[in-house]
Amino acid sequence: MGESRQAKRRQIRLIRALALTLALGIAAPALAQEPPEAVYAKFHRAGLAADYEGMRKYESAAKAKEMEPIPPEQRGPILEALARTLPRSYSVVEKTVEEGATRAVLRLRGTQPAISATITLVKEKGEWKVDDANWGGR
């Protein structure tokens, strides 16, 4: 009888360990995932540096396709012009993550120059990607 209790305890410990391992495996990607504002910050820094490849890492697939028809030799001047118009710093005024957490909208306020933006991000393969960055309102 004592041996069967020990066997049951071992089974329970094994089941608990497996459940914990499974829970950590499911939760780890969600815990490691960057929030939308952190992804946009990296995209913005790459934009300020006119770093095409750096920006592409954080672009949605649809946004990346928009740049494909532009010949590589023309991308540099376009990105340099973009870098001159982007604010050097900004703050997040509002963040909305839609139900289902597949789309997020950031409202930003830039300084140097003073300008507002609406940034839309979408989730692709579990990661936030910039789908639209509209700097325009003063």
Secondary structure, 3 states (H helix, E strand, C coil): CHHHHHHHHHHHHHHHHHHHHHHHHHHHHHHHCCCHHHHHHHHHHHHHCCCHHHHHCCECHHHHHHHCCCCHHHHHHHHHHHHHHCCCEEEEEEEEECCCCCEEEEEEEEECCCEEEEEEEEEECCEEEEEEEEECCC
